[in-house]
């Protein structure tokens, strides 16, 4: 009687594991983002661990326990590493650009070239170009 119950429960759990694996594999192939694919691969790893655990329970064979341990460690480390990689990649892409302030160009009469001076923060320190006719009267 107990063997029959174990067989029925094992068959039901196997059917649910297969259904979950199919859904996770579909999500892995369709997933719109890489994060969805990583999450689906983690779910598939968990389903595989549960299937091995069910096999251990049915056969009472504990030789696969080291395999479960190794699969559990790799199953944890893989998605975590990929998620960190993708997070770092997004951080590089989403860095805001340095805001640019409007700048004014004033001619340098000594060197003959153009000097760029920022006058947005302190307009009272505006540079006066003595060669420009509008600047002859002093500060504006």
C-alpha positions in Angstrom: 0.0 0.0 0.0 2.8 2.5 0.9 4.7 1.5 -2.2 1.7 2.3 -4.3 1.2 5.7 -2.7 4.9 6.5 -3.2 4.7 5.4 -6.9 1.6 7.6 -7.5 3.2 10.6 -5.7 6.4 10.1 -7.6 4.6 10.0 -10.9 2.6 13.1 -10.0 5.8 15.0 -8.9 7.6 13.9 -12.1 4.7 15.2 -14.2 4.7 18.5 -12.4 8.5 18.8 -12.8 8.3 18.1 -16.5 5.5 20.7 -16.9 7.5 23.3 -15.0 10.7 22.5 -17.0 8.8 23.0 -20.3 7.4 26.4 -19.1 10.9 27.5 -17.9 12.5 26.4 -21.2 9.9 28.3 -23.1 10.6 31.4 -21.0 14.3 30.8 -21.6 13.9 30.8 -25.4 11.3 33.6 -25.6 12.4 35.8 -22.7 12.6 39.4 -23.9 15.6 40.3 -21.8 18.7 38.5 -20.7 17.7 38.7 -17.1 14.6 36.7 -18.0 16.7 34.0 -19.6 19.0 33.9 -16.5 16.1 33.6 -14.2 14.7 30.8 -16.3 18.0 28.9 -16.3 18.1 29.2 -12.6 14.6 27.7 -12.4 15.6 24.9 -14.7 18.6 24.1 -12.4 16.2 24.0 -9.5 13.9 21.7 -11.3 16.8 19.4 -12.2 17.8 19.3 -8.6 14.3 18.4 -7.6 14.2 15.6 -10.2 17.5 14.2 -8.9 16.1 14.4 -5.3 13.0 12.5 -6.4 15.3 9.9 -8.1 17.2 9.5 -4.8 14.0 9.1 -2.9 12.6 6.4 -5.3 15.8 4.4 -5.6 17.2 5.0 -2.1 20.6 5.4 -3.8 22.6 8.2 -2.3 25.5 8.2 -4.8 24.0 11.1 -6.6 24.1 13.4 -3.6 27.5 14.9 -4.5 26.1 15.6 -7.9 23.3 17.5 -6.4 25.7 19.5 -4.2 27.8 20.4 -7.1 24.8 21.3 -9.3 23.4 23.4 -6.5 26.6 25.4 -6.1 27.0 25.9 -9.9 23.3 26.7 -10.2 23.7 29.4 -7.6 27.0 30.9 -8.8 26.1 31.0 -12.5 23.1 33.3 -12.4 24.6 35.5 -9.7 27.7 36.1 -11.8 25.6 36.8 -15.0 23.3 39.1 -13.1 26.3 41.1 -11.8 27.8 41.2 -15.2 24.6 42.5 -16.7 24.1 45.0 -13.9 27.7 46.4 -14.4 27.0 46.6 -18.2 23.8 48.6 -17.6 25.6 50.9 -15.1 28.1 51.8 -17.8 25.4 52.4 -20.4 23.2 54.5 -18.1 25.8 56.8 -16.7 24.6 60.4 -17.1 26.6 62.7 -19.2 28.3 65.6 -17.6 26.0 68.6 -17.9 27.5 71.3 -20.1 27.1 74.9 -19.2 26.9 77.7 -21.8 30.2 79.3 -22.4 31.2 82.6 -23.9 34.2 83.1 -26.2 36.3 86.2 -25.7 39.2 87.1 -28.0 42.6 87.0 -26.4 44.4 90.1 -27.7 47.8 88.9 -26.4 48.0 85.4 -27.9 45.6 86.1 -30.8 43.6 82.9 -30.1 40.2 82.2 -28.6 39.7 81.7 -24.8 36.6 80.1 -23.5 35.5 81.5 -20.2 32.5 80.4 -18.1 30.5 83.3 -17.0 27.3 81.6 -15.9 28.1 81.2 -12.2 29.5 84.7 -11.6 28.2 87.2 -14.1 29.7 90.1 -12.0 33.1 88.8 -13.1 32.4 89.1 -16.7 35.4 89.6 -18.9 35.6 92.9 -20.8 37.1 93.0 -24.2 38.7 96.5 -24.7 38.8 96.0 -28.4 35.1 95.5 -28.7 33.1 98.7 -29.2 30.3 97.6 -26.8 32.7 97.0 -24.0 34.4 100.4 -23.9 32.1 101.8 -21.2 33.0 99.2 -18.5 31.1 96.3 -17.1 27.5 95.7 -18.3 
